[in-house]
Amino acid sequence: MIEIHLLILATVAVLGMVFSYLAITEKDLLKAVGFSAVQAIAYAIAFYILMAPDIVLAYVAIAVGIYSALLVFVISKTERYEVV
Protein backbone atom coordinates (compact mmCIF):
# COMPACT_ATOMS: atom_id res chain seq x y z
CA MET A 1 0.00 0.00 0.00
CA ILE A 2 2.81 2.40 0.80
CA GLU A 3 4.37 1.79 -2.62
CA ILE A 4 1.21 2.98 -4.35
CA HIS A 5 1.24 6.22 -2.35
CA LEU A 6 4.90 6.81 -3.16
CA LEU A 7 4.29 6.13 -6.84
CA ILE A 8 1.37 8.58 -6.92
CA LEU A 9 3.43 11.15 -4.99
CA ALA A 10 6.32 10.85 -7.45
CA THR A 11 3.97 11.13 -10.42
CA VAL A 12 2.24 14.20 -9.01
CA ALA A 13 5.58 15.83 -8.20
CA VAL A 14 6.81 15.28 -11.76
CA LEU A 15 3.54 16.66 -13.17
CA GLY A 16 3.93 19.72 -10.94
CA MET A 17 7.44 20.32 -12.23
CA VAL A 18 6.37 19.86 -15.86
CA PHE A 19 3.54 22.36 -15.51
CA SER A 20 5.87 24.79 -13.70
CA TYR A 21 8.25 24.63 -16.66
CA LEU A 22 5.37 25.12 -19.10
CA ALA A 23 4.12 28.14 -17.13
CA ILE A 24 7.56 29.73 -17.21
CA THR A 25 8.20 29.19 -20.93
CA GLU A 26 4.69 30.04 -22.24
CA LYS A 27 4.35 33.30 -24.22
CA ASP A 28 0.55 33.45 -23.84
CA LEU A 29 0.05 34.80 -20.33
CA LEU A 30 -3.44 33.34 -19.85
CA LYS A 31 -2.15 29.87 -20.71
CA ALA A 32 0.70 30.44 -18.25
CA VAL A 33 -1.84 31.20 -15.51
CA GLY A 34 -3.68 27.99 -16.40
CA PHE A 35 -0.48 25.97 -16.24
CA SER A 36 0.30 27.58 -12.89
CA ALA A 37 -3.14 26.58 -11.58
CA VAL A 38 -2.65 22.98 -12.71
CA GLN A 39 0.76 22.98 -11.02
CA ALA A 40 -0.85 24.21 -7.82
CA ILE A 41 -3.47 21.44 -8.00
CA ALA A 42 -0.72 18.85 -8.49
CA TYR A 43 1.13 20.10 -5.43
CA ALA A 44 -2.11 20.17 -3.44
CA ILE A 45 -2.59 16.48 -4.27
CA ALA A 46 0.97 15.87 -3.09
CA PHE A 47 0.20 17.61 0.20
CA TYR A 48 -2.93 15.48 0.56
CA ILE A 49 -0.94 12.30 0.04
CA LEU A 50 1.50 13.52 2.68
CA MET A 51 -1.49 13.86 5.06
CA ALA A 52 -1.54 17.62 5.45
CA PRO A 53 -5.22 18.50 4.87
CA ASP A 54 -5.01 21.94 6.49
CA ILE A 55 -2.25 22.98 4.11
CA VAL A 56 -4.25 21.56 1.18
CA LEU A 57 -7.28 23.69 2.00
CA ALA A 58 -5.25 26.88 2.32
CA TYR A 59 -3.09 26.13 -0.72
CA VAL A 60 -6.03 25.41 -3.02
CA ALA A 61 -7.93 28.50 -1.90
CA ILE A 62 -4.97 30.81 -2.33
CA ALA A 63 -2.91 29.31 -5.18
CA VAL A 64 -5.75 28.18 -7.43
CA GLY A 65 -8.48 30.64 -6.50
CA ILE A 66 -7.21 34.03 -5.43
CA TYR A 67 -3.83 33.97 -7.15
CA SER A 68 -5.21 32.87 -10.53
CA ALA A 69 -8.11 35.32 -10.40
CA LEU A 70 -5.77 38.19 -9.52
CA LEU A 71 -3.40 37.32 -12.36
CA VAL A 72 -6.23 37.07 -14.88
CA PHE A 73 -7.45 40.50 -13.75
CA VAL A 74 -3.98 41.99 -14.12
CA ILE A 75 -3.51 40.38 -17.55
CA SER A 76 -6.83 41.84 -18.68
CA LYS A 77 -5.40 45.30 -17.95
CA THR A 78 -2.29 44.63 -20.07
CA GLU A 79 -1.52 42.70 -23.24
CA ARG A 80 -2.17 38.97 -23.36
CA TYR A 81 1.02 37.92 -25.12
CA GLU A 82 4.52 38.43 -23.87
CA VAL A 83 6.74 40.26 -26.36
CA VAL A 84 10.44 39.55 -26.10
Residue pairs with C-beta under 8 A, 6 or more apart in sequence:
5 49
8 45
8 49
9 46
9 49
9 50
12 42
12 43
12 45
12 46
12 49
13 42
13 46
15 38
15 39
15 42
16 39
16 42
16 43
16 46
19 35
19 36
19 38
19 39
19 42
20 35
20 36
20 39
22 32
22 35
23 32
23 33
23 35
23 36
23 39
24 32
26 32
26 35
27 81
27 82
27 84
28 80
28 81
28 82
29 71
29 75
29 78
29 80
29 81
29 82
30 72
30 75
30 80
33 68
33 71
33 72
33 75
36 67
36 68
36 71
37 63
37 64
37 68
40 59
40 60
40 63
40 64
40 67
41 60
41 64
43 59
43 63
44 56
44 59
44 60
44 63
44 64
47 55
47 56
47 59
48 56
